[in-house]
Amino acid sequence: MTATALVTGAGSGIGRAVAVALAGQGWRLALAGRRLEALQETAALIGRPDDVMVSPTDVGDEGQVDALFAAIQVLFGRLDLLFNNAGTGAPPQPIDELPVAQWNRVVAANLTGAFLCARGAFRMMRAQDPRGGRIINNGSISAHAPRLYSAPYTATKHAVTGLTKSLALDGRGFDIACGQIDIGNAETPLTARMAQGALQADGSLRPEPVMDVSHVADAVLYMAGLPLNANVLFMTVMANQMPFVGRG
């Protein structure tokens, strides 16, 4: 039986790298994200049209997420892995200058979206035969230590950690494993600015080292390849010399 994975935020960066790596291991893929063209580019990199589903989805929208899982059920009949990767941030700014709209946008993508996709995956995995599956949430170094002026992102990533623990506990009776990968400074278009300078705890801008995104994909492949009676609950993969331990 060919296993099926859903990758959210699959149009670029970490999501794209993980989707391509999973496909290279023979997984069927459902690719979700906001931008159709970007998802199609990822699908083209995979090059197996019969085994790839492209679904433009706003993960913070309940109706769109429900439609995504209904389409996976129709096309593939089951789901074995959710990589809960979609997310966003807000421009760095003091919390008293942060518009509520920006806060709500980050919460919708990073937390509500992770919940809605986990709920859809849990529902499928619990009911399918053979039962069970795996959910891997994309946390962040910011799930442990914040950057300056990052309240929306940091708060949601701490909350994702709580979601991971709850899903890991709730899934035990249904053969559903849940873990979290906390990633630091993977080289993607979103982290390109770090080479010029990232905001530090003392308010200065300093360049930070990055690592190839393939290392993240390799880590997710390891987590995804475990049998359901084993689980990586939390994994941190990071550029070794980035500021984290002792950040600030």
C-alpha positions as CSV (number, residue, x, y, z in Angstrom):
1,M,0.0,0.0,0.0
2,T,1.4,3.4,-1.0
3,A,1.4,5.9,1.8
4,T,-0.1,9.3,1.4
5,A,1.1,12.6,2.9
6,L,-0.4,16.1,3.1
7,V,2.1,19.0,3.2
8,T,0.7,22.4,4.0
9,G,2.7,25.5,2.9
10,A,4.0,23.3,0.1
11,G,4.6,26.0,-2.4
12,S,8.0,27.1,-1.3
13,G,10.8,26.8,1.3
14,I,10.6,24.0,3.9
15,G,7.2,22.7,2.6
16,R,8.5,22.3,-0.9
17,A,11.7,20.7,0.2
18,V,9.9,18.2,2.4
19,A,7.3,17.4,-0.3
20,V,10.0,16.7,-2.9
21,A,11.9,14.5,-0.4
22,L,8.8,12.5,0.6
23,A,8.0,12.0,-3.1
24,G,11.5,10.7,-3.6
25,Q,10.7,8.0,-1.0
26,G,7.6,6.9,-2.9
27,W,4.9,8.8,-0.9
28,R,1.8,10.1,-2.7
29,L,1.4,13.8,-2.0
30,A,-1.4,16.3,-1.3
31,L,0.1,19.8,-1.7
32,A,-1.7,22.6,0.0
33,G,-1.0,26.4,0.2
34,R,-2.3,29.7,-0.7
35,R,-0.7,30.1,-4.2
36,L,-1.8,27.8,-7.0
37,E,1.2,28.6,-9.2
38,A,3.7,27.9,-6.5
39,L,2.0,24.6,-5.7
40,Q,2.1,23.7,-9.4
41,E,5.8,24.4,-9.4
42,T,6.3,22.0,-6.5
43,A,4.3,19.4,-8.3
44,A,6.4,19.8,-11.4
45,L,9.5,19.2,-9.4
46,I,8.0,15.9,-8.1
47,G,7.1,14.9,-11.7
48,R,4.5,12.2,-10.8
49,P,1.2,13.7,-11.7
50,D,-0.9,10.6,-10.9
51,D,0.5,10.6,-7.3
52,V,0.2,14.4,-6.6
53,M,-2.8,16.5,-5.7
54,V,-2.6,20.2,-5.7
55,S,-5.1,22.1,-3.6
56,P,-5.0,25.9,-3.1
57,T,-6.0,26.3,0.6
58,D,-6.1,28.9,3.3
59,V,-5.5,26.7,6.3
60,G,-7.1,29.3,8.6
61,D,-10.5,28.9,6.8
62,E,-12.5,26.0,8.1
63,G,-14.5,25.5,4.9
64,Q,-11.4,25.3,2.8
65,V,-9.7,22.9,5.1
66,D,-12.8,20.6,5.2
67,A,-12.8,20.7,1.4
68,L,-9.1,19.8,1.3
69,F,-9.6,16.7,3.4
70,A,-12.7,15.7,1.5
71,A,-10.6,15.8,-1.8
72,I,-7.9,13.7,-0.2
73,Q,-10.4,11.1,0.8
74,V,-11.9,11.0,-2.7
75,L,-8.6,10.8,-4.6
76,F,-6.3,8.8,-2.3
77,G,-8.8,7.1,0.2
78,R,-6.5,7.6,3.2
79,L,-3.9,9.8,4.9
80,D,-0.8,8.5,6.6
81,L,1.1,11.7,7.3
82,L,0.3,15.4,7.9
83,F,3.2,17.8,7.8
84,N,1.5,20.8,9.4
85,N,3.9,23.4,8.0
86,A,2.0,26.4,6.8
87,G,2.6,29.6,8.7
88,T,3.4,33.3,8.6
89,G,4.8,36.1,10.7
90,A,4.3,39.8,11.3
91,P,6.9,42.6,10.9
92,P,8.9,43.2,14.0
93,Q,7.3,45.9,16.1
94,P,6.6,46.6,19.8
95,I,3.4,45.1,21.0
96,D,1.8,48.4,21.7
97,E,2.2,49.3,18.0
98,L,0.9,45.9,16.7
99,P,-2.4,46.1,14.8
100,V,-4.9,43.5,15.9
101,A,-5.4,42.6,12.3
102,Q,-1.8,41.4,12.1
103,W,-2.1,39.5,15.3
104,N,-5.3,37.8,14.0
105,R,-3.6,36.9,10.6
106,V,-0.7,35.2,12.4
107,V,-3.0,33.3,14.8
108,A,-5.2,32.2,11.9
109,A,-2.3,30.7,9.9
110,N,0.0,29.4,12.6
111,L,-2.4,28.2,15.3
112,T,-6.0,27.9,14.0
113,G,-4.6,26.5,10.7
114,A,-2.5,23.9,12.5
115,F,-5.6,22.9,14.6
116,L,-7.9,22.7,11.6
117,C,-5.5,20.5,9.6
118,A,-4.7,18.3,12.7
119,R,-8.5,17.9,13.3
120,G,-9.0,16.8,9.7
121,A,-6.1,14.4,9.7
122,F,-7.1,13.0,13.1
123,R,-10.6,12.4,11.8
124,M,-9.3,10.5,8.7
125,M,-6.6,8.5,10.5
126,R,-9.0,7.4,13.3
127,A,-11.6,6.1,10.8
128,Q,-9.4,4.5,8.1
129,D,-8.4,0.9,7.8
130,P,-5.6,0.2,8.6
131,R,-6.1,2.8,11.3
132,G,-3.7,5.5,12.4
133,G,-1.1,7.8,11.0
134,R,1.4,10.5,12.0
135,I,1.1,14.3,12.4
136,I,4.3,16.4,12.4
137,N,3.9,20.0,13.4
138,N,6.4,22.7,12.3
139,G,7.2,24.5,15.5
140,S,10.2,26.8,15.6
141,I,13.2,27.9,17.6
142,S,10.7,30.6,18.7
143,A,8.7,27.8,20.4
144,H,11.5,28.0,23.0
145,A,13.0,31.5,22.8
146,P,11.6,34.6,21.2
147,R,13.2,37.1,18.9
148,L,12.8,40.8,19.6
149,Y,9.3,42.2,18.8
150,S,7.9,38.8,17.7
151,A,4.9,38.4,20.0
152,P,2.4,37.0,17.5
153,Y,4.8,34.5,16.0
154,T,6.3,33.5,19.3
155,A,3.0,33.1,21.1
156,T,1.5,30.9,18.3
157,K,4.6,28.7,18.2
158,H,4.5,28.2,21.9
159,A,0.8,27.2,21.5
160,V,1.7,24.8,18.7
161,T,3.9,23.0,21.3
162,G,0.8,22.6,23.5
163,L,-1.2,21.3,20.5
164,T,1.6,18.8,19.8
165,K,1.5,17.4,23.3
166,S,-2.3,17.2,23.3
167,L,-2.4,15.4,20.0
168,A,0.4,13.0,21.0
169,L,-1.7,12.1,24.1
170,D,-5.1,12.0,22.5
171,G,-3.8,9.9,19.6
172,R,-2.4,7.1,21.6
173,G,-5.6,5.1,21.6
174,F,-6.1,5.4,17.8
175,D,-2.5,4.7,16.6
176,I,-2.0,8.3,15.8
177,A,1.5,9.6,16.6
178,C,2.3,13.3,16.8
179,G,5.6,15.1,17.0
180,Q,7.1,18.5,16.4
181,I,10.2,19.7,14.5
182,D,11.7,23.0,15.7
183,I,13.7,24.6,12.9
184,G,16.3,27.3,13.2
185,N,17.6,29.3,10.2
186,A,17.0,26.9,7.3
187,E,18.0,28.6,4.1
188,T,14.8,29.6,2.2
189,P,13.6,32.8,0.5
190,L,12.1,33.8,3.9
191,T,15.5,33.7,5.6
192,A,17.5,35.3,2.9
193,R,17.6,38.6,4.9
194,M,19.5,36.9,7.7
195,A,22.7,37.1,5.6
196,Q,22.4,40.9,5.7
197,G,21.4,41.1,9.3
198,A,18.8,39.8,11.7
199,L,17.4,41.8,14.7
200,Q,19.1,40.8,17.9
201,A,18.0,41.0,21.5
202,D,20.1,44.2,22.1
203,G,18.4,45.9,19.1
204,S,21.4,45.5,16.8
205,L,21.4,43.9,13.3
206,R,23.8,41.1,12.8
207,P,24.2,38.4,10.1
208,E,23.3,34.9,11.1
209,P,24.4,31.6,9.7
210,V,21.9,29.4,7.9
211,M,21.8,25.7,7.0
212,D,20.7,24.0,3.8
213,V,16.9,23.3,3.8
214,S,17.7,19.7,2.8
215,H,18.7,18.9,6.4
216,V,15.2,19.8,7.5
217,A,13.7,17.5,4.8
218,D,16.0,14.7,6.0
219,A,14.9,15.2,9.6
220,V,11.2,15.0,8.6
221,L,11.8,11.9,6.5
222,Y,13.3,10.2,9.6
223,M,10.3,11.2,11.8
224,A,7.9,10.1,9.1
225,G,9.6,6.8,8.5
226,L,9.2,5.5,12.1
227,P,6.7,2.8,12.8
228,L,3.6,4.1,14.7
229,N,4.8,2.4,17.9
230,A,7.7,4.9,18.0
231,N,7.7,8.7,17.9
232,V,10.0,11.7,17.9
233,L,8.0,13.9,20.2
234,F,10.3,16.9,19.7
235,M,13.3,17.5,17.4
236,T,15.4,20.6,17.0
237,V,17.4,21.0,13.8
238,M,19.3,24.3,13.4
239,A,22.3,26.1,11.9
240,N,24.9,25.1,14.5
241,Q,26.3,28.6,15.1
242,M,23.0,30.6,15.1
243,P,22.1,32.3,18.3
244,F,19.7,30.1,20.3
245,V,21.4,28.6,23.4
246,G,22.1,31.8,25.3
247,R,20.2,33.9,22.7
248,G,20.5,37.5,23.5
